[in-house]
Amino acid sequence: MKQSLSIDSIFEDYAIQSAAPNNTINLELPLQPLNRALRSAINASSASIRLTKKDGIPVLSLTIVTHIASFNNAASNAFLGGANLDNPGDHMFQEENLDADLGRERETVVTQDIPVRVLTAESVEGIHEPRVREPDAHIILPSLLQLKSISDRFTKLAMATSNGTVRGTSSAIGPKLELAANMHGSLKLSITTDVLNISSVWTGLTNPVLDPQQVEDGEASLEDHPSTKLREAGPDAWSTVRIDGKDWGRVLSVGRLGGRVIACFADGHALILYVYLTNYEGADESVLTYYISSFSL
């Protein structure tokens, strides 16, 4: 997966100082500790993160500030605490301090350190996106949450039938989902086992127009582009990939972030998802890119 996030979508304020070109700092960090640290900051009043060193080891230090309301115990007896219960008329409307029933905030500060590696510019030069041929089909996906619900249901059904009829390696490998798209607004999700064959089809979706500037040789090459040929082949021509159902379900969890998702199909080769996140007005666009290799058809 590749992520290109605008700074405004993550930080309210930031400062970077680096001797590297373009003021760049390259880091390698463990995802699970980072995920745990960020999740612990969900209900925080504020959070800040900085790159520092502790005992000579570089760390990302996440400082989380939380304000917790605490209440005066006397407030729970605001009306009856000083009253004579034997004679309810006594002190029924006793005078009280206005602050007695007002909550007071207590500030809690927690710091979590995540060990990281600072990488040189030379060490990251060879890192690049997977090389994938031009896609045969590109389509804007329907609701990812809906797609995930149906995909998970298909996978569970296939696993149940496989476990009931097949022993050994077949059930361990697990069934594969087939995802297909054409250039006429249709998307098809299906799964097939020895005893099961189910599918679901979406129609009326959008096939976005390719930007000539994003295609090699520009507009002149669009006539021979694989997606142009698939469109000319008609609605019965599909580009299909075969993917692991559980992995696909995890990828679709990104639907909680909102935004539109464009799926690009390289028939029998790979599926590339471009997830465009919803940012604040005026912020640069953020994109998550997922590369999923296809199993043999």
C-alpha positions in Angstrom: 0.0 0.0 0.0 1.2 3.5 -0.8 -0.2 6.6 1.0 0.1 10.2 -0.2 -1.6 12.3 2.5 -1.8 16.1 2.6 -0.2 17.6 5.8 -3.4 19.5 6.5 -5.3 16.3 6.8 -3.1 15.1 9.7 -1.6 18.1 11.5 -2.9 21.5 12.6 0.6 22.8 12.9 4.0 21.4 12.1 7.7 22.2 11.9 10.4 20.2 10.1 14.2 20.7 10.1 16.4 18.4 8.1 19.7 18.7 6.3 18.4 16.4 3.6 17.2 17.9 0.2 13.6 19.3 0.3 13.7 19.2 4.1 12.9 15.5 4.0 13.1 12.9 6.9 12.7 9.3 5.9 11.6 6.9 8.7 11.0 3.2 9.1 8.6 2.5 11.9 6.6 -0.5 13.3 2.9 -0.2 12.4 1.4 -2.0 15.4 2.9 0.2 18.1 2.1 3.3 16.0 -1.5 2.1 15.6 -1.9 1.4 19.4 -0.5 4.8 20.2 -2.8 6.7 17.8 -5.8 4.7 19.0 -5.1 5.7 22.6 -5.3 9.4 21.4 -8.9 9.1 20.0 -10.5 10.9 23.0 -7.6 13.2 23.7 -8.0 17.0 24.0 -4.8 17.4 22.1 -1.9 15.4 20.8 1.5 16.2 19.5 4.2 14.0 18.0 7.9 14.7 17.6 11.0 13.0 16.5 13.6 12.8 19.2 16.3 10.6 20.8 16.2 8.7 24.0 19.3 6.9 25.2 20.7 7.5 21.7 17.8 5.7 20.0 15.5 7.7 17.7 11.9 7.6 18.7 8.6 9.2 17.7 7.3 10.6 21.0 3.5 11.0 21.1 2.3 13.2 23.9 -1.4 12.9 24.6 -3.3 15.4 26.7 -6.7 14.5 28.1 -9.1 16.5 30.3 -11.2 14.5 32.6 -14.1 16.0 34.5 -14.1 15.3 38.3 -17.1 16.1 40.5 -17.2 17.3 44.1 -18.6 14.5 46.3 -20.7 17.0 48.2 -22.6 17.7 45.0 -24.3 14.3 45.1 -26.0 15.4 48.3 -26.9 18.9 46.9 -30.4 19.0 48.4 -30.5 16.4 51.2 -26.9 16.5 52.5 -27.6 19.0 55.2 -31.3 18.4 55.7 -32.9 16.9 58.8 -34.6 13.8 57.4 -36.7 13.5 60.6 -38.2 16.9 59.8 -38.3 17.4 56.0 -39.2 21.0 56.6 -35.9 21.9 58.2 -33.4 23.4 55.8 -35.2 22.2 52.8 -33.8 25.1 50.8 -30.5 25.5 52.5 -27.9 27.8 51.0 -25.0 26.3 49.1 -21.9 27.4 47.4 -22.4 27.7 43.6 -19.2 25.8 43.0 -20.4 22.8 44.9 -22.1 21.1 42.0 -19.7 22.3 39.3 -17.3 19.7 37.8 -13.6 20.4 37.8 -11.3 19.2 35.0 -8.2 17.2 35.7 -5.5 17.2 33.0 -3.8 13.9 32.2 -0.6 13.8 30.1 0.6 10.5 28.7 3.7 10.1 26.5 4.2 7.0 24.3 7.5 6.4 22.5 7.7 4.5 19.2 11.2 3.3 18.2 12.0 4.2 14.6 14.9 4.0 12.1 16.0 7.2 10.3 16.9 6.2 6.7 19.3 8.0 4.5 18.1 9.3 1.1 20.3 6.8 -0.6 18.7 3.8 1.1 15.2 4.8 -0.1 16.1 5.6 -3.7 15.2 2.0 -4.8 11.8 2.1 -3.1 9.1 2.6 -5.7 5.5 1.6 -6.5 4.9 -1.8 -8.0 5.2 -1.7 -11.8 1.8 -2.6 -13.3 0.8 -2.5 -16.9 -2.0 -0.2 -18.1 -5.4 -1.3 -16.8 -8.1 -2.8 -18.9 -10.9 -1.2 -16.9 -11.3 1.5 -14.4 -14.5 2.1 -12.4 -15.7 4.1 -9.4 -16.7 1.5 -6.8 -20.1 1.6 -5.0 -20.2 2.0 -1.2 -17.2 0.1 0.3 -19.1 -0.7 3.4 -21.8 -2.4 1.3 -19.2 -4.1 -0.9 -17.4 -5.4 2.3 -20.7 -6.7 3.8 -21.4 -8.7 0.6 -17.8 -9.9 0.1 -17.6 -11.1 3.7 -20.8 -13.0 3.4 -19.6 -14.7 0.2 -16.3 -15.6 1.8 -18.0 -17.1 4.9 -20.4 -19.1 2.8 -17.6 -20.5 0.6 -15.5 -21.3 3.7 -18.4 -23.1 5.3 -19.1 -25.2 2.2 -15.4 -25.9 1.7 -14.9 -27.0 5.3 -17.8 -29.3 5.0 -16.8 -31.1 1.8 -13.0 -30.7 1.5 -10.2 -31.7 3.9 -6.6 -30.6 4.1 -4.9 -28.0 2.0 -8.0 -26.8 0.0 -9.7 -25.4 3.0 -6.5 -24.1 4.4 -5.8 -22.1 1.2 -9.4 -20.9 1.2 -11.7 -19.8 -1.7 -11.0 -16.8 -3.8 -13.3 -14.0 -4.8 -13.5 -13.0 -8.5 -14.0 -9.3 -9.0 -14.7 -8.1 -12.6 -15.5 -4.8 -14.2 -16.4 -3.7 -17.7 -16.2 -0.3 -19.3 -20.0 0.1 -19.4 -20.6 0.9 -15.7 -20.9 -2.7 -14.3 -19.1 -4.4 -11.5 -19.4 -8.1 -10.7 -18.5 -10.0 -7.5 -18.6 -13.8 -7.5 -17.2 -16.8 -5.8 -17.3 -20.5 -6.9 -16.6 -23.7 -5.1 -17.5 -27.3 -5.9 -20.9 -26.9 -4.3 -21.4 -23.1 -4.5 -21.7 -20.5 -7.3 -23.0 -17.1 -6.3 -22.5 -13.6 -7.7 -23.7 -10.0 -7.3 -23.7 -7.3 -10.0 -23.8 -3.5 -9.7 -24.8 -1.5 -12.7 -25.0 2.2 -13.5 -21.5 2.9 -12.0 -19.1 5.5 -13.5 -16.1 4.7 -15.7 -14.0 7.8 -15.2 -12.4 9.4 -18.3 -8.7 9.0 -18.5 -6.6 12.2 -18.2 -4.3 12.2 -21.3 -1.6 13.8 -19.2 -1.5 10.7 -17.0 -1.1 8.3 -19.9 2.2 7.6 -21.7 2.4 9.4 -25.1 -0.7 11.4 -24.1 -3.9 11.7 -26.1 -2.5 10.0 -29.1 -2.2 6.7 -27.2 -5.7 6.7 -25.8 -7.1 5.1 -29.0 -4.9 2.0 -28.4 -5.3 2.0 -24.6 -6.6 -1.3 -23.2 -9.6 0.4 -21.6 -10.6 1.9 -25.0 -10.4 -1.6 -26.5 -12.5 -3.1 -23.7 -15.1 -0.4 -24.1 -15.3 -1.1 -27.8 -15.8 -4.8 -27.1 -19.1 -4.1 -25.4 -20.8 -4.7 -22.1 -20.1 -8.5 -22.2 -16.3 -7.9 -22.1 -14.9 -8.0 -18.6 -11.6 -7.5 -16.9 -11.3 -10.0 -14.0 -9.0 -10.5 -11.0 -9.0 -13.2 -8.4 -8.3 -12.2 -4.8 -8.2 -13.6 -1.3 -11.5 -12.8 0.4 -10.1 -12.1 3.8 -7.4 -9.8 2.5 -10.0 -8.0 0.4 -12.3 -7.5 3.4 -9.4 -5.9 5.3 -8.7 -3.5 2.4 -12.4 -2.5 2.2 -12.3 -1.4 5.9 -10.9 1.9 4.5 -14.5 2.7 3.5 -14.9 4.1 7.0 -12.8 7.0 5.9 -15.2 8.1 3.2 -14.3 9.5 -0.1 -14.5 8.0 -3.6 -12.6 4.9 -4.7 -11.4 4.2 -8.2 -10.6 0.6 -9.0 -8.3 -0.2 -11.9 -8.3 -3.8 -13.3 -5.3 -5.3 -15.1 -7.0 -8.6 -16.3 -5.6 -11.6 -14.5 -2.7 -9.5 -13.1 -3.5 -7.0 -10.5 -6.2 -4.7 -8.9 -5.2 -1.1 -8.0 -7.4 0.9 -5.7 -7.1 4.7 -5.5 -8.9 5.9 -2.3 -9.5 9.7 -2.4 -10.0 11.0 1.1 -12.3 13.8 2.1 -10.2 16.7 3.3 -10.9 20.1 4.8 -11.9 22.8 2.2 -8.8 24.2 0.6 -6.5 21.3 1.7 -4.5 19.3 -0.8 -6.1 16.0 -1.9 -5.0 12.9 0.0 -4.8 9.5 -1.8 -4.3 6.0 -0.5 -3.2 3.5 -3.2 -3.6 -0.3 -2.7 -1.9 -2.8 -5.0 -3.5 -6.3 -4.9 -2.0 -9.1 -7.0 -4.4 -11.5 -8.7 -4.2 -15.2 -8.2 -4.2 -17.3 -11.4 -7.6 -17.6 -13.0 
